[in-house]
């Protein structure tokens, strides 16, 4: 699973064999702690799943995704093609 970005002790990962809509897995250590849908096709960034992240951690992860949404979307397209 390619790590696209690292920040604040988290890895932001796109799995090669995954489903739509485009999303990023937030990983701490070896565990997925959240899944965040990317802002595409007029849909906003949204939390798909939170596996126990604290509010402050989730806010940080959402900020990272917001700042890097274009990069993450380009990487999704490189890995999966257009959704």
PDB file of N, CA, C and O in Angstrom:
ATOM      1  N   UNK A   1       0.838  -1.178   0.000  1.00  0.00           N
ATOM      2  CA  UNK A   1       0.000   0.000   0.000  1.00  0.00           C
ATOM      3  C   UNK A   1       0.882   1.240   0.000  1.00  0.00           C
ATOM      4  O   UNK A   1       1.604   1.495   0.964  1.00  0.00           O
ATOM      5  N   UNK A   2       0.823   2.005  -1.076  1.00  0.00           N
ATOM      6  CA  UNK A   2       1.691   3.178  -1.210  1.00  0.00           C
ATOM      7  C   UNK A   2       1.354   4.293  -0.216  1.00  0.00           C
ATOM      8  O   UNK A   2       0.214   4.750  -0.126  1.00  0.00           O
ATOM      9  N   UNK A   3       2.367   4.707   0.516  1.00  0.00           N
ATOM     10  CA  UNK A   3       2.227   5.867   1.389  1.00  0.00           C
ATOM     11  C   UNK A   3       2.393   7.110   0.523  1.00  0.00           C
ATOM     12  O   UNK A   3       3.411   7.270  -0.151  1.00  0.00           O
ATOM     13  N   UNK A   4       1.403   7.980   0.541  1.00  0.00           N
ATOM     14  CA  UNK A   4       1.408   9.189  -0.276  1.00  0.00           C
ATOM     15  C   UNK A   4       1.968  10.367   0.513  1.00  0.00           C
ATOM     16  O   UNK A   4       2.603  11.253  -0.058  1.00  0.00           O
ATOM     17  N   UNK A   5       1.735  10.380   1.826  1.00  0.00           N
ATOM     18  CA  UNK A   5       2.130  11.526   2.657  1.00  0.00           C
ATOM     19  C   UNK A   5       2.355  11.046   4.078  1.00  0.00           C
ATOM     20  O   UNK A   5       1.709  10.100   4.531  1.00  0.00           O
ATOM     21  N   UNK A   6       3.269  11.697   4.779  1.00  0.00           N
ATOM     22  CA  UNK A   6       3.496  11.440   6.206  1.00  0.00           C
ATOM     23  C   UNK A   6       3.452  12.772   6.941  1.00  0.00           C
ATOM     24  O   UNK A   6       4.033  13.765   6.503  1.00  0.00           O
ATOM     25  N   UNK A   7       2.748  12.768   8.067  1.00  0.00           N
ATOM     26  CA  UNK A   7       2.670  13.988   8.857  1.00  0.00           C
ATOM     27  C   UNK A   7       2.097  13.660  10.232  1.00  0.00           C
ATOM     28  O   UNK A   7       1.155  12.876  10.348  1.00  0.00           O
ATOM     29  N   UNK A   8       2.669  14.264  11.273  1.00  0.00           N
ATOM     30  CA  UNK A   8       2.127  14.156  12.618  1.00  0.00           C
ATOM     31  C   UNK A   8       2.023  12.747  13.157  1.00  0.00           C
ATOM     32  O   UNK A   8       1.146  12.460  13.971  1.00  0.00           O
ATOM     33  N   UNK A   9       2.907  11.858  12.717  1.00  0.00           N
ATOM     34  CA  UNK A   9       2.864  10.478  13.179  1.00  0.00           C
ATOM     35  C   UNK A   9       1.884   9.593  12.414  1.00  0.00           C
ATOM     36  O   UNK A   9       1.665   8.439  12.782  1.00  0.00           O
ATOM     37  N   UNK A  10       1.300  10.135  11.357  1.00  0.00           N
ATOM     38  CA  UNK A  10       0.361   9.383  10.533  1.00  0.00           C
ATOM     39  C   UNK A  10       0.924   9.199   9.129  1.00  0.00           C
ATOM     40  O   UNK A  10       1.706  10.015   8.641  1.00  0.00           O
ATOM     41  N   UNK A  11       0.507   8.107   8.494  1.00  0.00           N
ATOM     42  CA  UNK A  11       0.766   7.898   7.070  1.00  0.00           C
ATOM     43  C   UNK A  11      -0.568   7.998   6.353  1.00  0.00           C
ATOM     44  O   UNK A  11      -1.589   7.531   6.860  1.00  0.00           O
ATOM     45  N   UNK A  12      -0.562   8.599   5.190  1.00  0.00           N
ATOM     46  CA  UNK A  12      -1.760   8.739   4.370  1.00  0.00           C
ATOM     47  C   UNK A  12      -1.551   7.845   3.155  1.00  0.00           C
ATOM     48  O   UNK A  12      -0.654   8.075   2.344  1.00  0.00           O
ATOM     49  N   UNK A  13      -2.397   6.817   3.041  1.00  0.00           N
ATOM     50  CA  UNK A  13      -2.144   5.670   2.171  1.00  0.00           C
ATOM     51  C   UNK A  13      -3.322   5.459   1.215  1.00  0.00           C
ATOM     52  O   UNK A  13      -4.483   5.632   1.584  1.00  0.00           O
ATOM     53  N   UNK A  14      -2.988   5.078  -0.033  1.00  0.00           N
ATOM     54  CA  UNK A  14      -4.002   4.630  -0.984  1.00  0.00           C
ATOM     55  C   UNK A  14      -3.698   3.184  -1.308  1.00  0.00           C
ATOM     56  O   UNK A  14      -2.597   2.861  -1.754  1.00  0.00           O
ATOM     57  N   UNK A  15      -4.667   2.314  -1.088  1.00  0.00           N
ATOM     58  CA  UNK A  15      -4.484   0.900  -1.403  1.00  0.00           C
ATOM     59  C   UNK A  15      -4.639   0.680  -2.898  1.00  0.00           C
ATOM     60  O   UNK A  15      -5.568   1.213  -3.504  1.00  0.00           O
ATOM     61  N   UNK A  16      -3.746  -0.096  -3.506  1.00  0.00           N
ATOM     62  CA  UNK A  16      -3.801  -0.311  -4.950  1.00  0.00           C
ATOM     63  C   UNK A  16      -5.050  -1.040  -5.433  1.00  0.00           C
ATOM     64  O   UNK A  16      -5.510  -0.782  -6.546  1.00  0.00           O
ATOM     65  N   UNK A  17      -5.600  -1.924  -4.647  1.00  0.00           N
ATOM     66  CA  UNK A  17      -6.726  -2.741  -5.085  1.00  0.00           C
ATOM     67  C   UNK A  17      -7.952  -2.348  -4.268  1.00  0.00           C
ATOM     68  O   UNK A  17      -8.469  -3.146  -3.486  1.00  0.00           O
ATOM     69  N   UNK A  18      -8.416  -1.105  -4.457  1.00  0.00           N
ATOM     70  CA  UNK A  18      -9.475  -0.564  -3.603  1.00  0.00           C
ATOM     71  C   UNK A  18     -10.676  -0.136  -4.451  1.00  0.00           C
ATOM     72  O   UNK A  18     -10.648  -0.252  -5.676  1.00  0.00           O
ATOM     73  N   UNK A  19     -11.703   0.346  -3.811  1.00  0.00           N
ATOM     74  CA  UNK A  19     -12.977   0.696  -4.445  1.00  0.00           C
ATOM     75  C   UNK A  19     -13.187   2.201  -4.398  1.00  0.00           C
ATOM     76  O   UNK A  19     -12.488   2.926  -3.690  1.00  0.00           O
ATOM     77  N   UNK A  20     -14.162   2.646  -5.167  1.00  0.00           N
ATOM     78  CA  UNK A  20     -14.533   4.054  -5.150  1.00  0.00           C
ATOM     79  C   UNK A  20     -15.545   4.296  -4.035  1.00  0.00           C
ATOM     80  O   UNK A  20     -16.103   3.327  -3.519  1.00  0.00           O
ATOM     81  N   UNK A  21     -15.804   5.525  -3.644  1.00  0.00           N
ATOM     82  CA  UNK A  21     -15.237   6.757  -4.168  1.00  0.00           C
ATOM     83  C   UNK A  21     -13.787   6.934  -3.717  1.00  0.00           C
ATOM     84  O   UNK A  21     -13.340   6.273  -2.780  1.00  0.00           O
ATOM     85  N   UNK A  22     -13.053   7.831  -4.387  1.00  0.00           N
ATOM     86  CA  UNK A  22     -11.657   8.052  -4.004  1.00  0.00           C
ATOM     87  C   UNK A  22     -11.537   8.432  -2.529  1.00  0.00           C
ATOM     88  O   UNK A  22     -12.259   9.297  -2.031  1.00  0.00           O
ATOM     89  N   UNK A  23     -10.609   7.767  -1.848  1.00  0.00           N
ATOM     90  CA  UNK A  23     -10.440   7.999  -0.422  1.00  0.00           C
ATOM     91  C   UNK A  23      -8.999   7.689  -0.019  1.00  0.00           C
ATOM     92  O   UNK A  23      -8.228   7.105  -0.781  1.00  0.00           O
ATOM     93  N   UNK A  24      -8.666   8.095   1.191  1.00  0.00           N
ATOM     94  CA  UNK A  24      -7.316   7.892   1.733  1.00  0.00           C
ATOM     95  C   UNK A  24      -7.457   7.193   3.083  1.00  0.00           C
ATOM     96  O   UNK A  24      -8.364   7.490   3.861  1.00  0.00           O
ATOM     97  N   UNK A  25      -6.553   6.271   3.341  1.00  0.00           N
ATOM     98  CA  UNK A  25      -6.511   5.581   4.625  1.00  0.00           C
ATOM     99  C   UNK A  25      -5.493   6.304   5.507  1.00  0.00           C
ATOM    100  O   UNK A  25      -4.364   6.552   5.083  1.00  0.00           O
ATOM    101  N   UNK A  26      -5.888   6.632   6.709  1.00  0.00           N
ATOM    102  CA  UNK A  26      -4.998   7.260   7.680  1.00  0.00           C
ATOM    103  C   UNK A  26      -4.480   6.143   8.578  1.00  0.00           C
ATOM    104  O   UNK A  26      -5.256   5.438   9.224  1.00  0.00           O
ATOM    105  N   UNK A  27      -3.155   5.991   8.609  1.00  0.00           N
ATOM    106  CA  UNK A  27      -2.527   4.862   9.304  1.00  0.00           C
ATOM    107  C   UNK A  27      -1.601   5.393  10.392  1.00  0.00           C
ATOM    108  O   UNK A  27      -0.825   6.323  10.175  1.00  0.00           O
ATOM    109  N   UNK A  28      -1.704   4.778  11.567  1.00  0.00           N
ATOM    110  CA  UNK A  28      -0.754   5.049  12.666  1.00  0.00           C
ATOM    111  C   UNK A  28      -0.136   3.708  13.012  1.00  0.00           C
ATOM    112  O   UNK A  28      -0.845   2.744  13.303  1.00  0.00           O
ATOM    113  N   UNK A  29       1.193   3.650  12.981  1.00  0.00           N
ATOM    114  CA  UNK A  29       1.865   2.374  13.201  1.00  0.00           C
ATOM    115  C   UNK A  29       1.514   1.436  12.062  1.00  0.00           C
ATOM    116  O   UNK A  29       1.777   1.743  10.900  1.00  0.00           O
ATOM    117  N   UNK A  30       0.927   0.304  12.382  1.00  0.00           N
ATOM    118  CA  UNK A  30       0.532  -0.643  11.341  1.00  0.00           C
ATOM    119  C   UNK A  30      -0.987  -0.788  11.278  1.00  0.00           C
ATOM    120  O   UNK A  30      -1.493  -1.791  10.774  1.00  0.00           O
ATOM    121  N   UNK A  31      -1.716   0.205  11.788  1.00  0.00           N
ATOM    122  CA  UNK A  31      -3.176   0.097  11.893  1.00  0.00           C
ATOM    123  C   UNK A  31      -3.867   1.277  11.216  1.00  0.00           C
ATOM    124  O   UNK A  31      -3.486   2.429  11.425  1.00  0.00           O
ATOM    125  N   UNK A  32      -4.879   0.988  10.409  1.00  0.00           N
ATOM    126  CA  UNK A  32      -5.722   2.039   9.840  1.00  0.00           C
ATOM    127  C   UNK A  32      -6.571   2.614  10.966  1.00  0.00           C
ATOM    128  O   UNK A  32      -7.274   1.879  11.660  1.00  0.00           O
ATOM    129  N   UNK A  33      -6.504   3.927  11.142  1.00  0.00           N
ATOM    130  CA  UNK A  33      -7.271   4.566  12.211  1.00  0.00           C
ATOM    131  C   UNK A  33      -8.438   5.395  11.673  1.00  0.00           C
ATOM    132  O   UNK A  33      -9.323   5.793  12.431  1.00  0.00           O
ATOM    133  N   UNK A  34      -8.437   5.653  10.359  1.00  0.00           N
ATOM    134  CA  UNK A  34      -9.557   6.376   9.753  1.00  0.00           C
ATOM    135  C   UNK A  34      -9.490   6.218   8.241  1.00  0.00           C
ATOM    136  O   UNK A  34      -8.444   5.915   7.666  1.00  0.00           O
ATOM    137  N   UNK A  35     -10.638   6.433   7.622  1.00  0.00           N
ATOM    138  CA  UNK A  35     -10.733   6.480   6.165  1.00  0.00           C
ATOM    139  C   UNK A  35     -11.460   7.778   5.836  1.00  0.00           C
ATOM    140  O   UNK A  35     -12.530   8.061   6.376  1.00  0.00           O
ATOM    141  N   UNK A  36     -10.855   8.570   4.931  1.00  0.00           N
ATOM    142  CA  UNK A  36     -11.402   9.879   4.596  1.00  0.00           C
ATOM    143  C   UNK A  36     -11.670   9.938   3.093  1.00  0.00           C
ATOM    144  O   UNK A  36     -10.775   9.692   2.285  1.00  0.00           O
ATOM    145  N   UNK A  37     -12.906  10.265   2.729  1.00  0.00           N
ATOM    146  CA  UNK A  37     -13.247  10.457   1.320  1.00  0.00           C
ATOM    147  C   UNK A  37     -12.633  11.759   0.830  1.00  0.00           C
ATOM    148  O   UNK A  37     -12.666  12.774   1.527  1.00  0.00           O
ATOM    149  N   UNK A  38     -12.077  11.722  -0.366  1.00  0.00           N
ATOM    150  CA  UNK A  38     -11.491  12.910  -0.965  1.00  0.00           C
ATOM    151  C   UNK A  38     -12.577  13.798  -1.560  1.00  0.00           C
ATOM    152  O   UNK A  38     -13.670  13.330  -1.881  1.00  0.00           O
ATOM    153  N   UNK A  39     -12.267  15.081  -1.705  1.00  0.00           N
ATOM    154  CA  UNK A  39     -13.196  16.025  -2.326  1.00  0.00           C
ATOM    155  C   UNK A  39     -13.066  15.891  -3.834  1.00  0.00           C
ATOM    156  O   UNK A  39     -12.098  16.365  -4.430  1.00  0.00           O
ATOM    157  N   UNK A  40     -14.058  15.235  -4.451  1.00  0.00           N
ATOM    158  CA  UNK A  40     -14.095  15.066  -5.903  1.00  0.00           C
ATOM    159  C   UNK A  40     -15.532  15.224  -6.388  1.00  0.00           C
ATOM    160  O   UNK A  40     -16.485  14.986  -5.646  1.00  0.00           O
ATOM    161  N   UNK A  41     -15.666  15.628  -7.639  1.00  0.00           N
ATOM    162  CA  UNK A  41     -16.985  15.735  -8.275  1.00  0.00           C
ATOM    163  C   UNK A  41     -17.991  16.534  -7.446  1.00  0.00           C
ATOM    164  O   UNK A  41     -19.169  16.182  -7.388  1.00  0.00           O
ATOM    165  N   UNK A  42     -17.532  17.601  -6.812  1.00  0.00           N
ATOM    166  CA  UNK A  42     -18.424  18.452  -6.039  1.00  0.00           C
ATOM    167  C   UNK A  42     -18.759  17.962  -4.639  1.00  0.00           C
ATOM    168  O   UNK A  42     -19.470  18.639  -3.897  1.00  0.00           O
ATOM    169  N   UNK A  43     -18.251  16.789  -4.276  1.00  0.00           N
ATOM    170  CA  UNK A  43     -18.471  16.272  -2.923  1.00  0.00           C
ATOM    171  C   UNK A  43     -17.356  16.785  -2.005  1.00  0.00           C
ATOM    172  O   UNK A  43     -16.198  16.840  -2.421  1.00  0.00           O
ATOM    173  N   UNK A  44     -17.682  17.156  -0.785  1.00  0.00           N
ATOM    174  CA  UNK A  44     -16.648  17.642   0.138  1.00  0.00           C
ATOM    175  C   UNK A  44     -15.842  16.486   0.732  1.00  0.00           C
ATOM    176  O   UNK A  44     -16.230  15.321   0.641  1.00  0.00           O
ATOM    177  N   UNK A  45     -14.734  16.835   1.330  1.00  0.00           N
ATOM    178  CA  UNK A  45     -13.977  15.867   2.129  1.00  0.00           C
ATOM    179  C   UNK A  45     -14.898  15.404   3.254  1.00  0.00           C
ATOM    180  O   UNK A  45     -15.597  16.208   3.871  1.00  0.00           O
ATOM    181  N   UNK A  46     -14.889  14.103   3.507  1.00  0.00           N
ATOM    182  CA  UNK A  46     -15.748  13.600   4.578  1.00  0.00           C
ATOM    183  C   UNK A  46     -15.109  12.379   5.238  1.00  0.00           C
ATOM    184  O   UNK A  46     -14.351  11.636   4.615  1.00  0.00           O
ATOM    185  N   UNK A  47     -15.432  12.199   6.495  1.00  0.00           N
ATOM    186  CA  UNK A  47     -14.956  11.030   7.238  1.00  0.00           C
ATOM    187  C   UNK A  47     -15.834   9.850   6.855  1.00  0.00           C
ATOM    188  O   UNK A  47     -17.048   9.889   7.053  1.00  0.00           O
ATOM    189  N   UNK A  48     -15.235   8.811   6.314  1.00  0.00           N
ATOM    190  CA  UNK A  48     -15.990   7.594   6.015  1.00  0.00           C
ATOM    191  C   UNK A  48     -16.049   6.723   7.267  1.00  0.00           C
ATOM    192  O   UNK A  48     -17.115   6.241   7.650  1.00  0.00           O
ATOM    193  N   UNK A  49     -14.880   6.525   7.906  1.00  0.00           N
ATOM    194  CA  UNK A  49     -14.802   5.680   9.095  1.00  0.00           C
ATOM    195  C   UNK A  49     -13.753   6.263  10.029  1.00  0.00           C
ATOM    196  O   UNK A  49     -12.684   6.693   9.594  1.00  0.00           O
ATOM    197  N   UNK A  50     -14.073   6.272  11.318  1.00  0.00           N
ATOM    198  CA  UNK A  50     -13.109   6.650  12.349  1.00  0.00           C
ATOM    199  C   UNK A  50     -12.980   5.458  13.294  1.00  0.00           C
ATOM    200  O   UNK A  50     -13.937   5.082  13.970  1.00  0.00           O
ATOM    201  N   UNK A  51     -11.792   4.873  13.331  1.00  0.00           N
ATOM    202  CA  UNK A  51     -11.552   3.712  14.192  1.00  0.00           C
ATOM    203  C   UNK A  51     -10.916   4.140  15.514  1.00  0.00           C
ATOM    204  O   UNK A  51      -9.912   3.569  15.940  1.00  0.00           O
ATOM    205  N   UNK A  52     -11.498   5.135  16.151  1.00  0.00           N
ATOM    206  CA  UNK A  52     -11.056   5.518  17.488  1.00  0.00           C
ATOM    207  C   UNK A  52     -10.111   6.706  17.570  1.00  0.00           C
ATOM    208  O   UNK A  52      -9.508   6.939  18.618  1.00  0.00           O
ATOM    209  N   UNK A  53      -9.971   7.455  16.493  1.00  0.00           N
ATOM    210  CA  UNK A  53      -9.144   8.664  16.577  1.00  0.00           C
ATOM    211  C   UNK A  53      -9.839   9.691  17.463  1.00  0.00           C
ATOM    212  O   UNK A  53     -11.062   9.828  17.434  1.00  0.00           O
ATOM    213  N   UNK A  54      -9.049  10.404  18.242  1.00  0.00           N
ATOM    214  CA  UNK A  54      -9.596  11.480  19.066  1.00  0.00           C
ATOM    215  C   UNK A  54      -9.970  12.652  18.159  1.00  0.00           C
ATOM    216  O   UNK A  54      -9.470  12.774  17.041  1.00  0.00           O
ATOM    217  N   UNK A  55     -10.851  13.500  18.656  1.00  0.00           N
ATOM    218  CA  UNK A  55     -11.346  14.639  17.875  1.00  0.00           C
ATOM    219  C   UNK A  55     -10.195  15.492  17.329  1.00  0.00           C
ATOM    220  O   UNK A  55     -10.220  15.888  16.164  1.00  0.00           O
ATOM    221  N   UNK A  56      -9.199  15.775  18.154  1.00  0.00           N
ATOM    222  CA  UNK A  56      -8.076  16.611  17.736  1.00  0.00           C
ATOM    223  C   UNK A  56      -7.249  15.916  16.641  1.00  0.00           C
ATOM    224  O   UNK A  56      -6.803  16.563  15.693  1.00  0.00           O
ATOM    225  N   UNK A  57      -7.053  14.623  16.773  1.00  0.00           N
ATOM    226  CA  UNK A  57      -6.327  13.858  15.754  1.00  0.00           C
ATOM    227  C   UNK A  57      -7.109  13.847  14.436  1.00  0.00           C
ATOM    228  O   UNK A  57      -6.529  13.997  13.360  1.00  0.00           O
ATOM    229  N   UNK A  58      -8.418  13.670  14.532  1.00  0.00           N
ATOM    230  CA  UNK A  58      -9.239  13.641  13.331  1.00  0.00           C
ATOM    231  C   UNK A  58      -9.220  14.993  12.649  1.00  0.00           C
ATOM    232  O   UNK A  58      -9.159  15.067  11.422  1.00  0.00           O
ATOM    233  N   UNK A  59      -9.272  16.059  13.425  1.00  0.00           N
ATOM    234  CA  UNK A  59      -9.203  17.409  12.858  1.00  0.00           C
ATOM    235  C   UNK A  59      -7.872  17.603  12.135  1.00  0.00           C
ATOM    236  O   UNK A  59      -7.827  18.197  11.058  1.00  0.00           O
ATOM    237  N   UNK A  60      -6.791  17.101  12.727  1.00  0.00           N
ATOM    238  CA  UNK A  60      -5.476  17.193  12.090  1.00  0.00           C
ATOM    239  C   UNK A  60      -5.477  16.424  10.772  1.00  0.00           C
ATOM    240  O   UNK A  60      -5.018  16.940   9.754  1.00  0.00           O
ATOM    241  N   UNK A  61      -5.988  15.196  10.786  1.00  0.00           N
ATOM    242  CA  UNK A  61      -6.017  14.367   9.575  1.00  0.00           C
ATOM    243  C   UNK A  61      -6.861  15.032   8.487  1.00  0.00           C
ATOM    244  O   UNK A  61      -6.470  15.034   7.319  1.00  0.00           O
ATOM    245  N   UNK A  62      -7.998  15.589   8.853  1.00  0.00           N
ATOM    246  CA  UNK A  62      -8.845  16.271   7.871  1.00  0.00           C
ATOM    247  C   UNK A  62      -8.145  17.494   7.301  1.00  0.00           C
ATOM    248  O   UNK A  62      -8.281  17.786   6.113  1.00  0.00           O
ATOM    249  N   UNK A  63      -7.402  18.210   8.126  1.00  0.00           N
ATOM    250  CA  UNK A  63      -6.644  19.367   7.639  1.00  0.00           C
ATOM    251  C   UNK A  63      -5.574  18.926   6.642  1.00  0.00           C
ATOM    252  O   UNK A  63      -5.381  19.576   5.614  1.00  0.00           O
ATOM    253  N   UNK A  64      -4.879  17.832   6.934  1.00  0.00           N
ATOM    254  CA  UNK A  64      -3.864  17.311   6.015  1.00  0.00           C
ATOM    255  C   UNK A  64      -4.502  16.922   4.687  1.00  0.00           C
ATOM    256  O   UNK A  64      -3.976  17.241   3.621  1.00  0.00           O
ATOM    257  N   UNK A  65      -5.639  16.231   4.755  1.00  0.00           N
ATOM    258  CA  UNK A  65      -6.327  15.839   3.524  1.00  0.00           C
ATOM    259  C   UNK A  65      -6.774  17.089   2.766  1.00  0.00           C
ATOM    260  O   UNK A  65      -6.641  17.149   1.544  1.00  0.00           O
ATOM    261  N   UNK A  66      -7.296  18.071   3.467  1.00  0.00           N
ATOM    262  CA  UNK A  66      -7.722  19.307   2.806  1.00  0.00           C
ATOM    263  C   UNK A  66      -6.575  20.011   2.101  1.00  0.00           C
ATOM    264  O   UNK A  66      -6.732  20.493   0.979  1.00  0.00           O
ATOM    265  N   UNK A  67      -5.436  20.071   2.748  1.00  0.00           N
ATOM    266  CA  UNK A  67      -4.272  20.742   2.170  1.00  0.00           C
ATOM    267  C   UNK A  67      -3.686  19.967   0.999  1.00  0.00           C
ATOM    268  O   UNK A  67      -3.045  20.552   0.126  1.00  0.00           O
ATOM    269  N   UNK A  68      -3.900  18.662   0.972  1.00  0.00           N
ATOM    270  CA  UNK A  68      -3.276  17.808  -0.041  1.00  0.00           C
ATOM    271  C   UNK A  68      -4.282  17.085  -0.936  1.00  0.00           C
ATOM    272  O   UNK A  68      -3.921  16.138  -1.635  1.00  0.00           O
ATOM    273  N   UNK A  69      -5.536  17.527  -0.918  1.00  0.00           N
ATOM    274  CA  UNK A  69      -6.575  16.839  -1.673  1.00  0.00           C
ATOM    275  C   UNK A  69      -6.220  16.682  -3.151  1.00  0.00           C
ATOM    276  O   UNK A  69      -6.449  15.620  -3.730  1.00  0.00           O
ATOM    277  N   UNK A  70      -5.664  17.728  -3.770  1.00  0.00           N
ATOM    278  CA  UNK A  70      -5.318  17.638  -5.187  1.00  0.00           C
ATOM    279  C   UNK A  70      -4.243  16.577  -5.422  1.00  0.00           C
ATOM    280  O   UNK A  70      -4.349  15.779  -6.354  1.00  0.00           O
ATOM    281  N   UNK A  71      -3.221  16.567  -4.588  1.00  0.00           N
ATOM    282  CA  UNK A  71      -2.168  15.554  -4.695  1.00  0.00           C
ATOM    283  C   UNK A  71      -2.744  14.159  -4.495  1.00  0.00           C
ATOM    284  O   UNK A  71      -2.468  13.256  -5.286  1.00  0.00           O
ATOM    285  N   UNK A  72      -3.542  13.974  -3.445  1.00  0.00           N
ATOM    286  CA  UNK A  72      -4.124  12.663  -3.162  1.00  0.00           C
ATOM    287  C   UNK A  72      -5.019  12.204  -4.311  1.00  0.00           C
ATOM    288  O   UNK A  72      -5.024  11.024  -4.664  1.00  0.00           O
ATOM    289  N   UNK A  73      -5.776  13.132  -4.893  1.00  0.00           N
ATOM    290  CA  UNK A  73      -6.645  12.785  -6.018  1.00  0.00           C
ATOM    291  C   UNK A  73      -5.821  12.385  -7.234  1.00  0.00           C
ATOM    292  O   UNK A  73      -6.153  11.413  -7.911  1.00  0.00           O
ATOM    293  N   UNK A  74      -4.754  13.119  -7.520  1.00  0.00           N
ATOM    294  CA  UNK A  74      -3.871  12.744  -8.639  1.00  0.00           C
ATOM    295  C   UNK A  74      -3.272  11.360  -8.418  1.00  0.00           C
ATOM    296  O   UNK A  74      -3.187  10.561  -9.351  1.00  0.00           O
ATOM    297  N   UNK A  75      -2.858  11.076  -7.191  1.00  0.00           N
ATOM    298  CA  UNK A  75      -2.280   9.766  -6.892  1.00  0.00           C
ATOM    299  C   UNK A  75      -3.340   8.670  -7.020  1.00  0.00           C
ATOM    300  O   UNK A  75      -3.040   7.578  -7.501  1.00  0.00           O
ATOM    301  N   UNK A  76      -4.575   8.949  -6.595  1.00  0.00           N
ATOM    302  CA  UNK A  76      -5.659   7.975  -6.758  1.00  0.00           C
ATOM    303  C   UNK A  76      -5.816   7.624  -8.242  1.00  0.00           C
ATOM    304  O   UNK A  76      -5.935   6.455  -8.607  1.00  0.00           O
ATOM    305  N   UNK A  77      -5.813   8.664  -9.091  1.00  0.00           N
ATOM    306  CA  UNK A  77      -5.981   8.446 -10.526  1.00  0.00           C
ATOM    307  C   UNK A  77      -4.805   7.645 -11.093  1.00  0.00           C
ATOM    308  O   UNK A  77      -5.008   6.764 -11.929  1.00  0.00           O
ATOM    309  N   UNK A  78      -3.586   7.938 -10.651  1.00  0.00           N
ATOM    310  CA  UNK A  78      -2.414   7.164 -11.107  1.00  0.00           C
ATOM    311  C   UNK A  78      -2.563   5.691 -10.755  1.00  0.00           C
ATOM    312  O   UNK A  78      -2.210   4.820 -11.550  1.00  0.00           O
ATOM    313  N   UNK A  79      -3.080   5.415  -9.580  1.00  0.00           N
ATOM    314  CA  UNK A  79      -3.180   4.029  -9.094  1.00  0.00           C
ATOM    315  C   UNK A  79      -4.413   3.329  -9.668  1.00  0.00           C
ATOM    316  O   UNK A  79      -4.329   2.163 -10.053  1.00  0.00           O
ATOM    317  N   UNK A  80      -5.559   4.021  -9.733  1.00  0.00           N
ATOM    318  CA  UNK A  80      -6.830   3.382 -10.070  1.00  0.00           C
ATOM    319  C   UNK A  80      -7.428   3.826 -11.402  1.00  0.00           C
ATOM    320  O   UNK A  80      -8.338   3.176 -11.918  1.00  0.00           O
ATOM    321  N   UNK A  81      -6.935   4.908 -11.955  1.00  0.00           N
ATOM    322  CA  UNK A  81      -7.616   5.476 -13.101  1.00  0.00           C
ATOM    323  C   UNK A  81      -8.774   6.337 -12.624  1.00  0.00           C
ATOM    324  O   UNK A  81      -9.007   6.471 -11.423  1.00  0.00           O
ATOM    325  N   UNK A  82      -9.489   6.911 -13.562  1.00  0.00           N
ATOM    326  CA  UNK A  82     -10.641   7.745 -13.207  1.00  0.00           C
ATOM    327  C   UNK A  82     -11.701   6.905 -12.523  1.00  0.00           C
ATOM    328  O   UNK A  82     -11.919   5.754 -12.900  1.00  0.00           O
ATOM    329  N   UNK A  83     -12.353   7.458 -11.539  1.00  0.00           N
ATOM    330  CA  UNK A  83     -13.371   6.730 -10.789  1.00  0.00           C
ATOM    331  C   UNK A  83     -14.604   6.732 -11.561  1.00  0.00           C
ATOM    332  O   UNK A  83     -15.608   6.171 -11.122  1.00  0.00           O
TER     333      UNK A  83
END
